[in-house]
Amino acid sequence: MTETTLAATVRPGTGKSVARRLRREGQLPGIVYGLGDPVPIQFDAHEASLLVHALHGSERLISLQLADGKSAQPSQRHVLLKDVQTTPVGARLIHIDFHEVDVTKTVHVSVEVHALGKPVGEKEGGILQQVTYEVSVQCLPTIIPEFLSLDVSALKIGDSLHVSDLATLEGVTVLTPREETLFVVVAPRVEEEVVPVVEPGAVPVEGEAVAAAPGAPEAEGGETKARDAKDKAEG
């Protein structure tokens, strides 16, 4: 696993006014939780944006080079990206939370699952659906997988793959239940033909015969019979 690096400094002040000033200066506020007291920090906004984009929401180890303004050399802290706050419009970064970890102790993290290959069922018109996009694993922070992959090329329509089908990685324990479905190839959806239903009293379509109601004169010739009956009654 590739370890990412981010340079930061201890933030001397806190509060909304300080955060706004930092953003105007091209910096972002953040905070480090975990092994000790929370530490407010600040870092370059552009570098943070590149980091978040590269991680794509995954929990991977970050080497935080933290300067405190007192020591000549920055201290190194191993952290995981835990929470990213953005603006409602434009998704512009405004704050990042980190969680410091001990690299000698295991952690619980979520890892994405990727499909490899193209199912043979797609040639029959089937559609590959991914049911579960990530699984929970336990491992040392230094060996967190970037993702887990699963070959789906042998899947036919109706076939599925589950957590139990994932390859075992040394030092990595998958915590998600083994029976949970990851991928399935479903049959194409067939739309049923809709037959129009004519409601009682509806206007008939031109050229369509409509049965007369009981006791009513029949269509066409029925009108002539009705007039004859009326003439006899009047005569």
C-alpha positions, 0 to 999 in steps of 0.5 A: 500500500502506498502511503500518502504524505501531507504537510501541516502546522499546528493551528494557533487559533480556533473558531469561525473567524480564524477558519474564514481567514485561513481559507482566504489565505489558501489554507484549510483548517482541520483537526487530529483526533485519536491517540491524545488530545485533539490537535487543531491543524492547518494545511495547504488547500490545494494539497488537501484537495489533491489528497482527498481526490486521490483517496476517493473516500477510502481509508488509507494511511497518511503520513502527516508531517506536523510542524508546531513552530517550536521544533526544527523538524516536523513530527510524523503522525500516522493518520486516517482520513475520517471526515471531509466537510464541503460547501453545499454548492460546488463541493469546495473543501472547508474542513478535514478531520483525521484520526491518528493511529498506532501502526502496531495495532490493527484497525477496522476500516472499509475497503471498496470492492471492484469487479474484474472482467465481463460476465458471460451472462451479459452476452445473453442479455444479462445485466451485472449488478453490484449489490455491495460496494465495500466491505469492512476489514481488520488489519494493520494500518500499514497494509490496508488494501486500496481495494479488493477485486473479484473476477466476475467473468464466469457469471451467467444469468442468475449467478452471484458472488458473495463475500466468501468468494473474496481472495484471502489476503495475508494479515487482512480479515474480512469482517462483513458476513460471508453470505452477503452478496457482492455481484449478481447477473440479472435477466433483462427486464421484459416490459409487459404489453399494456392492454387498454381497458374501456371504462363504462360510458367511455367514448368509443374509438372511431370504427369500434363497435360498442354493445348496446345497453340492455333495453336500449335500441341497437346501433344503426338499425336500432334508431329506425326501430325506435322511430317506428315504435314512436310513430305507432304509439302516436298513431 
